Amino acid sequence: MSITAEIVFLVPELALLILACLILVCDAFSTDPGKLLTYRLAQFSLVAVLLLVVYLYPDDAVSVFHQHFISDPLSAVLKVTICAVSIIVFSYSYDYFEERDTLQGEYFVLGLFAVLGMLIMASAYSMLTVYLGLELMSLSLYAMVAMHKGSGTASEAAIKYFVLGALASGILLYGISILYGASGTLVLPELAAHVSARTETDVLLVFGLVFVVVGIAFKLGAVPFHMWIPDVYEGSPTAVTLFLATAPKVAAFAMAVRLLVDGMEPLHIDWQGMLIILSVLSMAAGNIIAISQTNIKRMLAYSTIAHAGFLILGILPGMRLDVGYGYAGALFYVIVYAIMSLGAFGVVILLGRKDHESDRLEDFKGLAERSPWFAFIMLLLMFSLAGVPPFAGFWAKWFVIKEVVAIGHIWLAASAVIFSVIGAYYYLRIVKLMYFDQPEHMTEIKASRQMRMALSLNGLALLILGFIPGKLMDICTSVLGF
Amino acid sequence: MVALYQVMAIYHFGRRGVCLYGGGYVEQERKTKNWKLKMLEQVVFYIFGAVLVTSAGMVVTVRNPVHAALFLVLAFFCSAAIWLLLQAEFLAIVLVLVYVGAVMVLFLFVVMMLNINLAPLREGFAGFLPVGLFVAALMLTAMGLIVSSDHVLPGLPPAAAQPPIDAANTELLGKTLFTEYLYPFEIAGAILLVAIIAAISLTMRKPAAQRTPKPEKQVVVKRDTRVRLVNMESASPPEKGDSGGLSQRSQGGKQGDNSD
């Protein structure tokens, strides 16, 4: 294929890169302190990229640029999710920064570059591209966390995130270098071919695999590599936490699937064992420690860790398509989780005011009296996160557990259910605080019409998805070739 | 310890003429009939390897941060020499130019400029020592077992095409970079752009409360904004309408232009 024919597949990424650079220039020359133009342009470019991805939806997998880039249905679905989630993140965060007068145009520019990194990860087909996409995303996120310079906690969070993130990247890169040394190739399908051509067990490959799995676990936030999550989530401005907790999780899922399933499927038995340990520990630690939290951002951070455990559980089946739908359950899970997390942090932003962050659990007391509608939305979100039927979160857990049972890990499925029940306690406690406690104050909730609309749709989406989960699941399974 | 393992790994693969860290796995059929040359190569390798491991150890053990940074320079220099031994001359030169020349000098500047009191940092050191030693010993044995195991060697990939003997490493690297690795190379460019944006946005914008001189306002200052000429009459008040023409009254008499 000639380079011009190849570049067509790259159009969404190229468009985003060019638009981000243009916005950077526009922002530098704009004198508007409200940064409305920057915000609108950023939203426009995300919508444009989303439409481009949908327009270029590939029917089958094509790898271009010497197999560094792949265009397949999985990447398209992930890219659509990432763009859609980022659009909502930007609209919530604009509200957040506008109220506090701390808006910097670079927030949107760096956000767009982070989205570019995620898109690159979604369609990465070589270990080098995975790593570079990850770095592009992480570097932008470190800067976004650190941007609120007046706050000591934000600086602390940024340093912790940066140091631990750099360590994780280093570990991942070390693993990649060993795999490269052992197989002589960076391209994932060639690596898989090399591994499956092997007759005897190769210690060096497994040695590299361990480091790669550790790197993935760091980025997903699985126990015992979760230490950064609570501090970073609590310390960052809520708008940045919202971004951290949603789209990068989808990208981390893409990274895990590309590296483990596309690149090392023949080593399935080796990484399966590691993932089982990670997922059980994450579900246990996340759900149990979350109970003792008094800060909602910290509680949601531990809830993220527990959900990362579930997500890893969903990746376990890999491409075992003979018995079930492989990792389609995990794909469903990560999409639904992104929507739930978006809504939960959205409500925290909604309640926050300029002088008061509203991130303690007490701030939710009597929300039903202050604002019945948003208490209802939060109720939907909490039920969905806890996995109560018929909300989307229930189906996400259901599909994952179904696949795990299909590959014969009954006890693993049972422990997942038990930890979910433990986790239900702290989600339902929020519902109890909202509906059965007296409010401490009756301050009116102020938010723009756009924010109210987006948040309402966000909550209702989970209800609708809960009633018709089949549609989304059909997409997820068709991505794997059903 | 990482340096130690790098040396072990390079030695291990290098002994069989496989370069792990150079431009891929360039298997070199070293048909050196001259065993003296081969031995000389080994001696050079061991000298640089030993210096590398020692200086890497010193980086973490010396008390003075400036000395630590200088030992790191030495460690980089020795790794560059080992790379040169593996015929990866471009990487060797880049390591010296970029890391020793630029990054470490910056490091030294930062270390010298920040007056860090290291005493409080060392306080809990002894408490963590047993755990650290345990983990280090665990890693050491695990990695040692793998590097020395027999399973490692049959797994080495087949030899790549032998580059022509007069091929320049740099030229070949450049060609590969702009053909096969074009896509990753461009992403790396985007990463550098993000680094620039992040650095500028984190350092340029000052909080509104901070009082700093604004040179762009200082240079456009005119005499009128600083000096107010007042027409004073000593005896009788001036006639109406006369004062406006003579005195140059700039309103407010701004003094603090550089402190807003």
HADDOCK unambig.tbl for C-alpha pairs under 7 A between the chains (distance, minus, plus):
assign (segid A and resid 65 and name CA) (segid B and resid 183 and name CA) 6.49 0.50 0.50
assign (segid A and resid 66 and name CA) (segid B and resid 180 and name CA) 5.80 0.50 0.50
assign (segid A and resid 106 and name CA) (segid B and resid 201 and name CA) 6.82 0.50 0.50
assign (segid A and resid 128 and name CA) (segid B and resid 184 and name CA) 6.90 0.50 0.50
assign (segid A and resid 129 and name CA) (segid B and resid 184 and name CA) 5.80 0.50 0.50
assign (segid A and resid 132 and name CA) (segid B and resid 187 and name CA) 6.62 0.50 0.50
assign (segid A and resid 132 and name CA) (segid B and resid 188 and name CA) 6.70 0.50 0.50
assign (segid A and resid 136 and name CA) (segid B and resid 191 and name CA) 5.18 0.50 0.50
assign (segid A and resid 140 and name CA) (segid B and resid 194 and name CA) 6.51 0.50 0.50
assign (segid A and resid 143 and name CA) (segid B and resid 198 and name CA) 5.52 0.50 0.50
assign (segid A and resid 147 and name CA) (segid B and resid 202 and name CA) 6.07 0.50 0.50
assign (segid A and resid 181 and name CA) (segid B and resid 20 and name CA) 5.77 0.50 0.50
assign (segid A and resid 182 and name CA) (segid B and resid 155 and name CA) 6.30 0.50 0.50
assign (segid A and resid 182 and name CA) (segid B and resid 156 and name CA) 5.49 0.50 0.50
assign (segid A and resid 182 and name CA) (segid B and resid 157 and name CA) 6.40 0.50 0.50
assign (segid A and resid 183 and name CA) (segid B and resid 156 and name CA) 6.84 0.50 0.50
assign (segid A and resid 183 and name CA) (segid B and resid 157 and name CA) 5.54 0.50 0.50
assign (segid A and resid 184 and name CA) (segid B and resid 25 and name CA) 6.55 0.50 0.50
assign (segid A and resid 184 and name CA) (segid B and resid 157 and name CA) 5.74 0.50 0.50
assign (segid A and resid 202 and name CA) (segid B and resid 151 and name CA) 5.80 0.50 0.50
assign (segid A and resid 202 and name CA) (segid B and resid 152 and name CA) 6.52 0.50 0.50
assign (segid A and resid 202 and name CA) (segid B and resid 155 and name CA) 6.41 0.50 0.50
assign (segid A and resid 203 and name CA) (segid B and resid 146 and name CA) 6.67 0.50 0.50
assign (segid A and resid 203 and name CA) (segid B and resid 151 and name CA) 6.03 0.50 0.50
assign (segid A and resid 203 and name CA) (segid B and resid 152 and name CA) 6.22 0.50 0.50
assign (segid A and resid 204 and name CA) (segid B and resid 146 and name CA) 6.96 0.50 0.50
assign (segid A and resid 204 and name CA) (segid B and resid 152 and name CA) 5.67 0.50 0.50
